[in-house]
Amino acid sequence: MNLINLGWNSFHDEAYQEMKQEGLEPARVKLEHRGSYEVSTEKTTYMAALSGKIRFESKSRDDLPAVGDWVLIAPQENQRAVIHHLLPRKSKFSRKAAGNTTEEQIIAANIDTVLLVNALNQDFNPGRIERYLVMAWESGANPVIVLSKADLGKNIEEKVEALAGIAIGIPVHVVSSATDTGIDELTSYLSSGTTTALLGSSGAGKSTLINKLYGSDVQTVQDIREGDGKGRHTTTSRELIVLESGGVLIDTPGMRELQLWEASDLSHSFHDIESLAEECHFRDCKHNGEPGCAVEAAIHDGELERRRFQNYQKFQRELSFLERQTNKKAQLEEKKKWKKLAGDRTRQHRR
């Protein structure tokens, strides 16, 4: 195996040339465990721990390695290693961590293509695909929609058509692992030196697709529930899988709670709505009864689906709330820092 087989490319090489140190070598994170990582170099796979410096200087989850990251390690005995540096990321797919905390969860890093997998059975959900697309564009990777389980789907052409207004300019592939339909089309995204992540809800068929693309059963699969077509969690952790062809796949657990973490803008996913908004009579139009509103006119004329516009508004509210929570957290952290600093000065003065 060489670094290219692990997904190494010119971006990572440039970063490495600026950061390389004697005794350290590049490795890629394949699995993340509690407090440790499984990483691979050109020759060996190690169980690696973070150096004390990284632990001390890390201020957020973004400062720590995730599956797909490139790191610089110092190999030790018994296939152990210490991670000393995290190389800059080319891309990352993140979501807000589940629950009430305002924390980032990095799903996969340094990915070139995101295969957004959605089953064509009764679990087909255009709204969920729309949300994945927003997050995929923000990640820096190229999104591709994969409609799986075509052998179980009904009204497939209608479902593909339903994505026409959502997946503007994005490839859509209809596949079936059971009949091998469309599988060959996906191999074009798996060239040497590239990394492709599969994302989707439980039961969408990601692990089965991984097995098909790999050429043998490397991932465990389970049947979906007959009642609602939803799946059970087969993949329980993110995992990087190296293909014999030289490409790299990252399998991820099914995610039903998919909250946005950040989005600089929504123009990639909602270019049609934002273009319409520019035609409104008032520049600050809220699209809620104002005269000359081009967005409301498009909805009335059937040119824009109301559900899509409501989803757009929902994403805006979600991002605004996240920004407020993030700012509040930053203010609290700053307050703690100054309080600690004041306490240290008081103790020094007493001495």
C-alpha positions, -999 to +999 in steps of 0.1 A: +000+000+000+011+036-006-002+069+005-021+075-027-041+043-020-051+059+013-064+090-005-032+111-004-031+139-030-013+172-039-034+191-012-021+169+016+014+168+002+017+206+002+005+207+038+029+180+048+059+197+033+052+227+055+047+207+087+070+177+083+094+169+112+121+143+116+108+112+133+072+119+123+053+103+094+019+109+078-009+085+086-047+085+080-073+079+106-094+048+098-113+044+130-120+065+161-123+048+195-128+064+229-095+082+235-076+064+207-074+060+170-066+034+144-043+050+118-026+036+087+007+046+071+022+032+039+034+001+057+016-004+090-016+001+110-012+015+145-033+021+176-026+058+183-031+082+212-031+119+212+000+137+225-003+158+256+003+190+235-027+183+213-049+175+243-039+207+261-041+231+231-074+218+217-102+243+222-130+225+203-139+192+186-126+207+154-090+206+168-091+169+172-087+141+146-117+125+130-121+096+106-105+106+072-081+130+088-044+130+080-021+132+110+016+131+118+026+103+141+056+090+160+056+052+158+062+033+190+067-004+199+040-030+196+023-012+167+015+018+190+019+054+180+015+090+192-004+116+172+016+149+173-001+170+146-033+172+126-028+182+090-051+209+075-084+195+061-095+197+025-131+192+035-153+180+064-189+169+068-202+181+102-235+182+120-246+196+153-241+168+179-273+151+190-289+165+221-291+199+237-254+208+236-240+232+210-211+210+198-198+200+165-197+163+154-174+157+125-188+128+104-159+125+079-129+145+068-110+150+036-137+137+014-140+144-024-175+131-030-205+125-008-229+098-019-262+107-003-280+074-001-318+073+002-339+041-003-367+040-029-390+021-006-415+037+018-387+055+036-381+078+005-379+114+018-372+144-004-370+167+026-343+147+042-323+146+009-327+184+008-312+187+043-283+164+033-276+185+003-273+217+023-247+200+046-229+183+017-223+216-001-211+232+031-186+203+036-166+213+005-172+179-011-192+172-043-227+157-035-241+128-055-276+114-049-279+077-048-315+062-048-310+027-036-332-004-034-347+001-069-359-035-068-382-026-039-393+008-051-426+018-067-432+048-089-395+053-094-397+078-122-421+100-101-396+099-072-367+109-094-389+137-109-397+149-074-360+156-069-358+178-101-363+210-081-340+199-053-310+184-070-304+211-095-272+201-114-265+172-091-260+136-105-288+112-095-282+075-097-309+048-093-293+016-080-301-019-067-275-040-049-298-070-053-298-068-091-265-049-095-285-021-113-265+011-115-236-002-094-210+003-122-220+040-125-208+046-089-173+033-096-165+064-115-163+083-082-138+058-067-106+066-086-071+063-070-063+091-046-099+101-039-122+096-009-159+090-011-182+090+019-216+073+020-243+091+041-279+083+047-304+070+073-304+035+087-318+010+062-308+030+032-284+003+020-251+020+026-233-011+040-246-033+012-234-008-014-200-008+003-198-046-001-207-043-037-182-016-045-155-034-025-162-067-042-167-088-010-185-086+023-165-062+045-196-047+062-223-065+082-259-059+068-293-064+084-328-065+069-351-035+071-383-036+092-412-047+071-437-024+087-422+010+077-392+001+056-368+017+081-336+001+090-317-010+120-283+004+128-258-019+112-228+004+111-222+017+146-191+038+140-175+057+111-149+036+092-125+042+064-122+013+039-094+011+013-104-004-020-080-025-041-086-001-070-069+027-049-100+046-040-112+051-004-147+047+011-160+060+044-190+042+058-211+061+084-238+051+108-274+059+099-284+094+110-320+105+115-313+135+137-294+157+112-291+192+126-271+218+107-238+228+122-229+257+099-238+271+065-222+303+052-251+306+028-279+285+013-273+296-023-260+262-035-291+243-024-317+271-028-304+291-058-339+292-073-354+308-042-326+333-037-328+343-074-365+349-071-360+370-039-338+394-059-368+401-081-390+411-052-402+448-051-387+454-017-351+445-009-360+434+026-391+414+015-400+387+041-422+369+015-452+372+038-478+392+021-457+421+008-468+436-025-446+426-055-432+395-038-417+374-066-414+343-043-451+343-034-460+348-070-439+318-080-456+297-054-490+308-065-482+301-102-469+266-093-433+274-103-420+270-067-432+243-044-445+257-011-429+228+008-395+237-006-399+274+004-410+264+040-379+241+042-357+271+032-373+292+059-368+264+084-331+262+076-327+299+080-343+298+115-322+268+124-289+286+114-300+318+132-306+298+164-273+280+161-255+313+156-271+327+187-262+296+208-226+296+195-222+333+203-236+327+238-212+298+243-183+319+232-193+347+256-195+322+285-160+308+276-146+343+275-162+351+308-147+320+324-113+329+310-113+364+324-126+351+358-098+326+360-073+353+350-086+376+377-084+348+403-048+341+393-039+377+397-056+379+431-037+349+444-004+363+431-011+396+448-018+379+481+016+361+479 
